[in-house]
Amino acid sequence: MSRVAKNPIQIVDGVTVNLEGSIVDVKGKIGAMKFDVPETVSLEINDNVITVQYDTENQQSAALAGTTRALVNNMIVGVSQGFEKKLELKGVGYRAKATGKHLELTLGFSHPVSYQIPEEVEVETPSNTEIVLKSFNKQILGQAAAEIRAFRPPEPYKGKGVRYSDEVVRRKEAKKAAGA
């Protein structure tokens, strides 16, 4: 039994959900998304509530039911409110500058790093050490944030690098000199 799939999904105001065969189409004020529901799972829409139906005897069906419920819920939240990820740059001389769909990063390399932002994602740089990414698609947003972080992940000795704003970097103690 999937505990996640048991919870019904509430359709919020301003969001329309259409179910044609196995394809779910979600539209809202921020954007529109489609999702192909797996064969072993089905969705039912009654009175602005979506419930996930699946075969409880089939282990794969139960696993896909929870995933399907989470994905459809993220689609509804995404097209109504949107998602946001914040990144911080820690280090001397580390800077970020957004121009349109382009992010220019200075991360201590001999050259500036240029990153092309995906079409569904918006980027802002409130200060030169902060990056704010916004999108209605949680998966693409997370992927873009991970790719930006991968240019210079935070290192454990000084904590320098690109990190999520809520990320806690475990610090290590530097090596001690022998005989001192």
Contact map, one row per residue, 1 for C-alpha under 8 A:
111000000000000000000000000000000000000000000000000000010000010000000000000000000000000000000000000000000000000000000000000000000000000000000000000000000000000000000000000000000000
111111000000000000000000000000000000000000000000000000000000011011000000000000000000000000000000000000000000000000000000000000000000000000000000000000000000000000000000000000000000
111111100000000000000000000000000000000000000000000000000000000001000000000000000000000000000000000000000000000000000000000000000000000000000000000000000000000000000000000000000000
011111100000000000000000000000000000000000000000000000000000000001001100000000000000000000000000000000000000000000000000000000000000000000000000000000000000000000000000000000000000
011111110000000000000000000000000000000000000000001100000000000011111100000000000000000000000000000000000000000000000000000000000000000000000000000000000000000000000000000000000000
011111110000000000000000000000000000000000000000001100000000000000000000000000000000000000000000000000000000000000000000000000000000000000000000000000000000000000000000000000000000
001111111000000000000000000000000000000000000000001000000000000000000000000000000000000000000000000000000000000000000000000000000000000000000000000000000000000000000000000000000000
000011111100000000000000000000000000000000000000111100000000000000000000000000000000000000000000000000000000000000000000000000000000000000000000000000000000000000000000000000000000
000000111110000000000000000000000000000000000000111000000000000000001000100000000000000000000000000000000000000000000000000000000000000000000000000000000000000000000000000000000000
000000011111000000000000000000000000000000000001110000000000000000000000000000000000000000000000000000000000000000000000000000000000000000000000000000000000000000000000000000000000
000000001111101110000000000000000000000000000001110000000000000000000000000100000000000000000000000000000000000000000000000000000000000000000000000000000000000000000000000000000000
000000000111111000000000000000000000000000000001000000000000000000000000000100010000000000000000000000000000000000000000000000000000000000000000000000000000000000000000000000000000
000000000011111000000000000000000000000000000000000000000000000000000000000000000000000000000000000000000000000000000000000000000000000000000000000000000000000000000000000000000000
000000000001111100000000000110000000000000000000000000000000000000000000000000010000000000000000000000000000000000000000000000000000000000000000000000000000000000000000000000000000
000000000011111110000000011110000000000000000000000000000000000000000000000100110000000000000000000000000000000000000000000000000000000000000000000000000000000000000000000000000000
000000000010011111000000011100000000000000000000000000000000000000000000000000000000000000000000000000000000000000000000000000000000000000000000000000000000000000000000000000000000
000000000010001111100001111000000000000000000000000000000000000000000000000000000000000000000000000000000000000000000000000000000000000000000000000000000000000000000000000000000000
000000000000000111110001110000000000000000000000000000000000000000000000000000000000000000000000000000000000000000000000000000000000000000000000000000000000000000000000000000000000
000000000000000011111111100000000000000000000000000000000000000000000000000000000000000000000000000000000000000000000000000000000000000000000000000000000000000000000000000000000000
000000000000000001111111000000000000000000000000000000000000000000000000000000000000000000000000000000000000000000000000000000000000000000000000000000000000000000000000000000000000
000000000000000000111110000000000000000000000000000000000000000000000000000000000000000000000000000000000000000000000000000000000000000000000000000000000000000000000000000000000000
000000000000000000111111000000000001111001000000000000000000000000000000000000000000000000000000000000000000000000000000000000000000000000000000000000000000000000000000000000000000
000000000000000000111111100000000111100000000000000000000000000000000000000000000000000000000000000000000000000000000000000000000000000000000000000000000000000000000000000000000000
000000000000000011110111110000000111100000000000000000000000000000000000000000000000000000000000000000000000000000000000000000000000000000000000000000000000000000000000000000000000
000000000000000011100011111000011110000000000000000000000000000000000000000000000000000000000000000000000000000000000000000000000000000000000000000000000000000000000000000000000000
000000000000001111000001111100011100000000000000000000000000000000000000001100100000000000000000000000000000000000000000000000000000000000000000000000000000000000000000000000000000
000000000000001110000000111110111000000000000000000000000000000000000000000000100000000000000000000000000000000000000000000000000000000000000000000000000000000000000000000000000000
000000000000011100000000011111110000000000000000000000000000000000000000000100110000000000000000000000000000000000000000000000000000000000000000000000000000000000000000000000000000
000000000000011000000000001111100000000000000000000000000000000000000000000000110000000000000000000000000000000000000000000000000000000000000000000000000000000000000000000000000000
000000000000000000000000000111110000000000000000000000000000000000000000000001111100000000000000000000000000000000000000000000000000000100000000000000000000000000000000000000000000
000000000000000000000000001111111000000000000000000000000000000000000000000001100000000000000000000000000000000000000000000000000000000100000000000000000000000000000000000000000000
000000000000000000000000111101111100000000000000000000000000000000000000000000100000000000000000000000000000000000000000000000000000000000000000000000000000000000000000000000000000
000000000000000000000000111000111110000000000000000000000000000000000000001000100000000000000000000000000000000000000000000000000000000000000000000000000000000000000000000000000000
000000000000000000000011110000011111000000000000000000000000000000000000000000000000000000000000000000000000000000000000000000000000000000000000000000000000000000000000000000000000
000000000000000000000011100000001111100000000000000000000000000000000001000000000000000000000000000000000000000000000000000000000000000000000000000000000000000000000000000000000000
000000000000000000000111000000000111110000000000000000000000000000000000000000000000000000000000000000000000000000000000000000000000000000000000000000000000000000000000000000000000
000000000000000000000111000000000011111011000000000000000000000000010000000000000000000000000000000000000000000000000000000000000000000000000000000000000000000000000000000000000000
000000000000000000000100000000000001111111000000000000000000000100010000000000000000000000000000000000000000000000000000000000000000000000000000000000000000000000000000000000000000
000000000000000000000100000000000000111111000000000000000000000000000000000000000000000000000000000000000000000000000000000000000000000000000000000000000000000000000000000000000000
000000000000000000000000000000000000011111000000000001100000100100000000000000000000000000000000000000000000000000000000000000000000000000000000000000000000000000000000000000000000
000000000000000000000000000000000000111111100000000111100000100110010000000000000000000000000000000000000000000000000000000000000000000000000000000000000000000000000000000000000000
000000000000000000000100000000000000111111110000000111000000000000000000000000000000000000000000000000000000000000000000000000000000000000000000000000000000000000000000000000000000
000000000000000000000000000000000000000011111000011110000000000000000000000000000000000000000000000000000000000000000000000000000000000000000000000000000000000000000000000000000000
000000000000000000000000000000000000000001111100011110000000000000000000000000000000000000000000000000000000000000000000000000000000000000000000000000000000000000000000000000000000
000000000000000000000000000000000000000000111111111000000000000000000000000000000000000000000000000000000000000000000000000000000000000000000000000000000000000000000000000000000000
000000000000000000000000000000000000000000011111110000000000000000000000000000000000000000000000000000000000000000000000000000000000000000000000000000000000000000000000000000000000
000000000000000000000000000000000000000000001111100000000000000000000000000000000000000000000000000000000000000000000000000000000000000000000000000000000000000000000000000000000000
000000000111000000000000000000000000000000001111110000000000000000000000000000000000000000000000000000000000000000000000000000000000000000000000000000000000000000000000000000000000
000000011110000000000000000000000000000000001111111000000000000000000000000000000000000000000000000000000000000000000000000000000000000000000000000000000000000000000000000000000000
000000011110000000000000000000000000000000111101111100000000000000000000000000000000000000000000000000000000000000000000000000000000000000000000000000000000000000000000000000000000
000011111000000000000000000000000000000000111000111110000000000000000000000000000000000000000000000000000000000000000000000000000000000000000000000000000000000000000000000000000000
000011010000000000000000000000000000000011110000011111000000000010011000000000000000000000000000000000000000000000000000000000000000000000000000000000000000000000000000000000000000
000000000000000000000000000000000000000011110000001111100000000010000000000000000000000000000000000000000000000000000000000000000000000000000000000000000000000000000000000000000000
000000000000000000000000000000000000000111000000000111110000110010000000000000000000000000000000000000000000000000000000000000000000000000000000000000000000000000000000000000000000
000000000000000000000000000000000000000110000000000011111100110000000000000000000000000000000000000000000000000000000000000000000000000000000000000000000000000000000000000000000000
100000000000000000000000000000000000000000000000000001111110110000000000000000000000000000000000000000000000000000000000000000000000000000000000000000000000000000000000000000000000
000000000000000000000000000000000000000000000000000000111110010000000000000000000000000000000000000000000000000000000000000000000000000000000000000000000000000000000000000000000000
000000000000000000000000000000000000000000000000000000111111110000000000000000000000000000000000000000000000000000000000000000000000000000000000000000000000000000000000000000000000
000000000000000000000000000000000000000000000000000000011111111000000000000000000000000000000000000000000000000000000000000000000000000000000000000000000000000000000000000000000000
000000000000000000000000000000000000000000000000000000000111111100000000000000000000000000000000000000000000000000000000000000000000000000000000000000000000000000000000000000000000
000000000000000000000000000000000000000110000000000001110111111110000000000000000000000000000000000000000000000000000000000000000000000000000000000000000000000000000000000000000000
110000000000000000000000000000000000000000000000000001111111111111000000000000000000000000000000000000000000000000000000000000000000000000000000000000000000000000000000000000000000
010000000000000000000000000000000000000000000000000000000011111111100000000000000000000000000000000000000000000000000000000000000000000000000000000000000000000000000000000000000000
000000000000000000000000000000000000010110000000000000000001111111110000000000000000000000000000000000000000000000000000000000000000000000000000000000000000000000000000000000000000
010010000000000000000000000000000000000010000000000111000000111111111000000000000000000000000000000000000000000000000000000000000000000000000000000000000000000000000000000000000000
011110000000000000000000000000000000000000000000000000000000011111111100000000000000000000000000000000000000000000000000000000000000000000000000000000000000000000000000000000000000
000010000000000000000000000000000000000000000000000000000000001111111110000000000000000000000000000000000000000000000000000000000000000000000000000000000000000000000000000000000000
000010000000000000000000000000000000110010000000000100000000000111111111000000000000000000000000000000000000000000000000000000000000000000000000000000000000000000000000000000000000
000110001000000000000000000000000000000000000000000100000000000011111111100000000000000000000000000000000000000000000000000000000000000000000000000000000000000000000000000000000000
000110000000000000000000000000000000000000000000000000000000000001111111110000000000000000000000000000000000000000000000000000000000000000000000000000000000000000000000000000000000
000000000000000000000000000000000000000000000000000000000000000000111111111000000000000000000000000000000000000000000000000000000000000000000000000000000000000000000000000000000000
000000000000000000000000000000000010000000000000000000000000000000011111111100000000000000000000000000000000000000000000000000000000000000000000000000000000000000000000000000000000
000000001000000000000000000000000000000000000000000000000000000000001111111110000000000000000000000000000000000000000000000000000000000000000000000000000000000000000000000000000000
000000000000000000000000000000000000000000000000000000000000000000000111111111000000000000000000000000000000000000000000000000000000000011000000000000000000000000000000000000000000
000000000000000000000000010000001000000000000000000000000000000000000011111111100000000000000000000000000000000000000000000000000000000111000000000000000000000000000000000000000000
000000000011001000000000010100000000000000000000000000000000000000000001111111110000000000000000000000000000000000000000000000000000000000000000000000000000000000000000000000000000
000000000000000000000000000000000000000000000000000000000000000000000000111111111100000000000000000000000000000000000000000000000000000100000000000000000000000000000000000000000000
000000000000000000000000000001100000000000000000000000000000000000000000011111111110000000000000000000000000000000000000000000000000001111000000000000000000000000000000000000000000
000000000000001000000000011111111000000000000000000000000000000000000000001111111100000000000000000000000000000000000000000000000000000100000000000000000000000000000000000000000000
000000000001011000000000000111000000000000000000000000000000000000000000000111111100000000000000000000000000000000000000000000000000000000000000000000000000000000000000000000000000
000000000000000000000000000001000000000000000000000000000000000000000000000011111110000000000000000000000000000000000000000000000000000100000000000000000000000000000000000000000000
000000000000000000000000000001000000000000000000000000000000000000000000000011111111000000000000000000000000000000000000000000000000011110000000000000000000000000000000000000000000
000000000000000000000000000000000000000000000000000000000000000000000000000001001111100000000000000000000000000000000000000000000000011111001000000000000000000000000000000000000000
000000000000000000000000000000000000000000000000000000000000000000000000000000000111110000000000000000000000000000000000000000000001111000001000000000000000000000000000000000000000
000000000000000000000000000000000000000000000000000000000000000000000000000000000011111000000000000000000000000000000000000000000001110000001100100000000000000000010000000000000000
000000000000000000000000000000000000000000000000000000000000000000000000000000000001111100000000000000000000000000000000000000000111100000000000000000000000000000011000000000000000
000000000000000000000000000000000000000000000000000000000000000000000000000000000000111110000000000000000000000000000000000000000111000000000000100010000000000001111000000000000000
000000000000000000000000000000000000000000000000000000000000000000000000000000000000011111000000000000000000000000000000000000001110000000000000000000000000000001111000000000000000
000000000000000000000000000000000000000000000000000000000000000000000000000000000000001111100111000000000000000000000000000000001100000000000000000000000000000111100000000000000000
000000000000000000000000000000000000000000000000000000000000000000000000000000000000000111110100000000000000000000000000000000001000000000000000000000000000001111100000000000000000
000000000000000000000000000000000000000000000000000000000000000000000000000000000000000011111100000000000000000000000000000000000000000000000000000000000000001110000000000000000000
000000000000000000000000000000000000000000000000000000000000000000000000000000000000000001111100000000000000000000000000000000000000000000000000000000000000000000000000000000000000
000000000000000000000000000000000000000000000000000000000000000000000000000000000000000000111110000000000111000000000000000000000000000000000000000000000000000000000000000000000000
000000000000000000000000000000000000000000000000000000000000000000000000000000000000000011111111000000001111000000000000000000001000000000000000000000000000000000000000000000000000
000000000000000000000000000000000000000000000000000000000000000000000000000000000000000010001111100000001110000000000000000000011000000000000000000000000000000000000000000000000000
000000000000000000000000000000000000000000000000000000000000000000000000000000000000000010000111110000111100000000000000000010011110000000000000000000000000000000000000000000000000
000000000000000000000000000000000000000000000000000000000000000000000000000000000000000000000011111000111000000000000000000010010000000000000000000000000000000000000000000000000000
000000000000000000000000000000000000000000000000000000000000000000000000000000000000000000000001111111110000000000000000001110000000000000000000000000000000000000000000000000000000
000000000000000000000000000000000000000000000000000000000000000000000000000000000000000000000000111111110000000000000000000000000000000000000000000000000000000000000000000000000000
000000000000000000000000000000000000000000000000000000000000000000000000000000000000000000000000011111000000000000000000001000000000000000000000000000000000000000000000000000000000
000000000000000000000000000000000000000000000000000000000000000000000000000000000000000000000000011111100000000000011110011000000000000000000000000000000000000000000000000000000000
000000000000000000000000000000000000000000000000000000000000000000000000000000000000000000000000011111110000000001111000000000000000000000000000000000000000000000000000000000000000
000000000000000000000000000000000000000000000000000000000000000000000000000000000000000000000001111011111000000001111000001000000000000000000000000000000000000000000000000000000000
000000000000000000000000000000000000000000000000000000000000000000000000000000000000000000000001111001111100000111100000000000000000000000000000000000000000000000000000000000000000
000000000000000000000000000000000000000000000000000000000000000000000000000000000000000000000111100000111110000111100000000000000000000000000000000000000000000000000000000000000000
000000000000000000000000000000000000000000000000000000000000000000000000000000000000000000001111000000011111101110000000000000000000000000000000000000000000000000000000000000000000
000000000000000000000000000000000000000000000000000000000000000000000000000000000000000000001110000000001111100110000000000000000000000000000000000000010000000010000000000000000000
000000000000000000000000000000000000000000000000000000000000000000000000000000000000000000001100000000000111111000000000000000000000000000000000000000000000000000000000000000000000
000000000000000000000000000000000000000000000000000000000000000000000000000000000000000000000000000000000111111100000000000000000000000000000000000000000000000000000000000000000000
000000000000000000000000000000000000000000000000000000000000000000000000000000000000000000000000000000000001111100000000000000000000000000000000000000000000000000000000000000000000
000000000000000000000000000000000000000000000000000000000000000000000000000000000000000000000000000000000101111110000000000000000000000000000000000000000000000000000000000000000000
000000000000000000000000000000000000000000000000000000000000000000000000000000000000000000000000000000011110111111000000000000000000000000000000000000000000000000000000000000000000
000000000000000000000000000000000000000000000000000000000000000000000000000000000000000000000000000000011110001111100000000000000000000000000000000000000000000000000000000000000000
000000000000000000000000000000000000000000000000000000000000000000000000000000000000000000000000000001111000000111110000000000000000000000000000000000000000000000000000000000000000
000000000000000000000000000000000000000000000000000000000000000000000000000000000000000000000000000001111000000011111000000000000000000000000000000100000000000000000000000000000000
000000000000000000000000000000000000000000000000000000000000000000000000000000000000000000000000000011100000000001111100000000000000000000000000000000000000000000000000000000000000
000000000000000000000000000000000000000000000000000000000000000000000000000000000000000000000000000011100000000000111110111000000000000000000001000000000000000000000000000000000000
000000000000000000000000000000000000000000000000000000000000000000000000000000000000000000000000000010000000000000011111100000000000000000010001000000000000000000000000000000000000
000000000000000000000000000000000000000000000000000000000000000000000000000000000000000000000000000010000000000000001111110000000000000000000000000000000000000000000000000000000000
000000000000000000000000000000000000000000000000000000000000000000000000000000000000000000000000000000000000000000000111110000000000001110010000000000000000000000000000000000000000
000000000000000000000000000000000000000000000000000000000000000000000000000000000000000000000000000000000000000000001111111000000000111100011000000000000000000000000000000000000000
000000000000000000000000000000000000000000000000000000000000000000000000000000000000000000000000000010000000000000001011111100000000111000000000000000000000000000000000000000000000
000000000000000000000000000000000000000000000000000000000000000000000000000000000000000000000000010110100000000000001000111110000011110000000000000000000000000000000000000000000000
000000000000000000000000000000000000000000000000000000000000000000000000000000000000000000000000010000000000000000000000011111000011100000000000000000000000000000000000000000000000
000000000000000000000000000000000000000000000000000000000000000000000000000000000000000000000001110000000000000000000000001111111111000000000000000000000000000000000000000000000000
000000000000000000000000000000000000000000000000000000000000000000000000000000000000000000000000000000000000000000000000000111110111000000000000000000000000000000000000000000000000
000000000000000000000000000000000000000000000000000000000000000000000000000000000000000000000000000000000000000000000000000011111110000000000000000000000000000000000000000000000000
000000000000000000000000000000000000000000000000000000000000000000000000000000000000000000000011100000000000000000000000000011111110000000000000000000000000000000000000000000000000
000000000000000000000000000000000000000000000000000000000000000000000000000000000000000111000111000000000000000000000000000010111110000000000000000000000000000000000000000000000000
000000000000000000000000000000000000000000000000000000000000000000000000000000000000011110000001000000000000000000000000000011111111000000000000000000000000000000000000000000000000
000000000000000000000000000000000000000000000000000000000000000000000000000000000000011100000001000000000000000000000000001111111111100000000000000000000000000000000000000000000000
000000000000000000000000000000000000000000000000000000000000000000000000000000000001111000000000000000000000000000000000001111000111110000000000000000000000000000000000000000000000
000000000000000000000000000000000000000000000000000000000000000000000000000000000001110000000000000000000000000000000000111100000011111000001000100000000000000000000000000000000000
000000000000000000000000000000000000000000000000000000000000000000000000000000000111100000000000000000000000000000000000111000000001111100001000000000000000000000000000000000000000
000000000000000000000000000000000000000000000000000000000000000000000000000001000111000000000000000000000000000000000001110000000000111111011000000000000000000000000000000000000000
000000000000000000000000000001100000000000000000000000000000000000000000001011101110000000000000000000000000000000000001100000000000011111000000000000000000000000000000000000000000
000000000000000000000000000000000000000000000000000000000000000000000000011001000110000000000000000000000000000000000001000000000000001111111000000000000000000000000000000000000000
000000000000000000000000000000000000000000000000000000000000000000000000011001000010000000000000000000000000000000000000000000000000001111111100000000000000000000000000000000000000
000000000000000000000000000000000000000000000000000000000000000000000000000000000000000000000000000000000000000000000000000000000000000011111110000000000000000000000000000000000000
000000000000000000000000000000000000000000000000000000000000000000000000000000000000000000000000000000000000000000000101100000000000001011111111000000000000000000000000000000000000
000000000000000000000000000000000000000000000000000000000000000000000000000000000011100000000000000000000000000000000000100000000000111011111111100000000000000000000000000000000000
000000000000000000000000000000000000000000000000000000000000000000000000000000000000100000000000000000000000000000000000000000000000000001111111110000000000000000000000000000000000
000000000000000000000000000000000000000000000000000000000000000000000000000000000000000000000000000000000000000000000000000000000000000000111111111000000000000000000000000000000000
000000000000000000000000000000000000000000000000000000000000000000000000000000000000000000000000000000000000000000001100000000000000000000011111111100000000000000000000000000000000
000000000000000000000000000000000000000000000000000000000000000000000000000000000000101000000000000000000000000000000000000000000000100000001111111110000000000000000000000000000000
000000000000000000000000000000000000000000000000000000000000000000000000000000000000000000000000000000000000000000000000000000000000000000000111111111000000000000000000000000000000
000000000000000000000000000000000000000000000000000000000000000000000000000000000000000000000000000000000000000000000000000000000000000000000011111111100000000000000000000000000000
000000000000000000000000000000000000000000000000000000000000000000000000000000000000000000000000000000000000000000100000000000000000000000000001111111110000000001000000000000000000
000000000000000000000000000000000000000000000000000000000000000000000000000000000000001000000000000000000000000000000000000000000000000000000000111111111000000011110000000000000000
000000000000000000000000000000000000000000000000000000000000000000000000000000000000000000000000000000000000000000000000000000000000000000000000011111111000000001000000000000000000
000000000000000000000000000000000000000000000000000000000000000000000000000000000000000000000000000000000000000000000000000000000000000000000000001111111000000001000000000000000000
000000000000000000000000000000000000000000000000000000000000000000000000000000000000000000000000000000000010000000000000000000000000000000000000000111111100000011000000000000000000
000000000000000000000000000000000000000000000000000000000000000000000000000000000000000000000000000000000000000000000000000000000000000000000000000011111110000111100000000000000000
000000000000000000000000000000000000000000000000000000000000000000000000000000000000000000000000000000000000000000000000000000000000000000000000000000011111001111100000100000000000
000000000000000000000000000000000000000000000000000000000000000000000000000000000000000000000000000000000000000000000000000000000000000000000000000000001111111110000000100000000000
000000000000000000000000000000000000000000000000000000000000000000000000000000000000000000000000000000000000000000000000000000000000000000000000000000000111111100000000111100000000
000000000000000000000000000000000000000000000000000000000000000000000000000000000000000000000000000000000000000000000000000000000000000000000000000000000011111000000000001111000000
000000000000000000000000000000000000000000000000000000000000000000000000000000000000000000000000000000000000000000000000000000000000000000000000000000000011111100000000001000000000
000000000000000000000000000000000000000000000000000000000000000000000000000000000000000001100000000000000000000000000000000000000000000000000000000000000111111110000000101000000000
000000000000000000000000000000000000000000000000000000000000000000000000000000000000000011100000000000000000000000000000000000000000000000000000000000001111011111000000000000000000
000000000000000000000000000000000000000000000000000000000000000000000000000000000000000011100000000000000010000000000000000000000000000000000000000010011110001111100000000000000000
000000000000000000000000000000000000000000000000000000000000000000000000000000000000001111000000000000000000000000000000000000000000000000000000000111111100000111110000000000000000
000000000000000000000000000000000000000000000000000000000000000000000000000000000000001111000000000000000000000000000000000000000000000000000000000010001100000011111010000000000000
000000000000000000000000000000000000000000000000000000000000000000000000000000000000111100000000000000000000000000000000000000000000000000000000000010000000000001111110000000000000
000000000000000000000000000000000000000000000000000000000000000000000000000000000000011100000000000000000000000000000000000000000000000000000000000000000000000000111110000000000000
000000000000000000000000000000000000000000000000000000000000000000000000000000000000000000000000000000000000000000000000000000000000000000000000000000000000000000011111000000000000
000000000000000000000000000000000000000000000000000000000000000000000000000000000000000000000000000000000000000000000000000000000000000000000000000000000000000000111111100000000000
000000000000000000000000000000000000000000000000000000000000000000000000000000000000000000000000000000000000000000000000000000000000000000000000000000000000000000000111110000000000
000000000000000000000000000000000000000000000000000000000000000000000000000000000000000000000000000000000000000000000000000000000000000000000000000000000111001000000011111000000000
000000000000000000000000000000000000000000000000000000000000000000000000000000000000000000000000000000000000000000000000000000000000000000000000000000000001000000000001111100000000
000000000000000000000000000000000000000000000000000000000000000000000000000000000000000000000000000000000000000000000000000000000000000000000000000000000001111000000000111110000000
000000000000000000000000000000000000000000000000000000000000000000000000000000000000000000000000000000000000000000000000000000000000000000000000000000000001100000000000011111000000
000000000000000000000000000000000000000000000000000000000000000000000000000000000000000000000000000000000000000000000000000000000000000000000000000000000000100000000000001111100000
000000000000000000000000000000000000000000000000000000000000000000000000000000000000000000000000000000000000000000000000000000000000000000000000000000000000100000000000000111110000
000000000000000000000000000000000000000000000000000000000000000000000000000000000000000000000000000000000000000000000000000000000000000000000000000000000000000000000000000011111000
000000000000000000000000000000000000000000000000000000000000000000000000000000000000000000000000000000000000000000000000000000000000000000000000000000000000000000000000000001111101
000000000000000000000000000000000000000000000000000000000000000000000000000000000000000000000000000000000000000000000000000000000000000000000000000000000000000000000000000000111111
000000000000000000000000000000000000000000000000000000000000000000000000000000000000000000000000000000000000000000000000000000000000000000000000000000000000000000000000000000011111
000000000000000000000000000000000000000000000000000000000000000000000000000000000000000000000000000000000000000000000000000000000000000000000000000000000000000000000000000000001111
000000000000000000000000000000000000000000000000000000000000000000000000000000000000000000000000000000000000000000000000000000000000000000000000000000000000000000000000000000011111
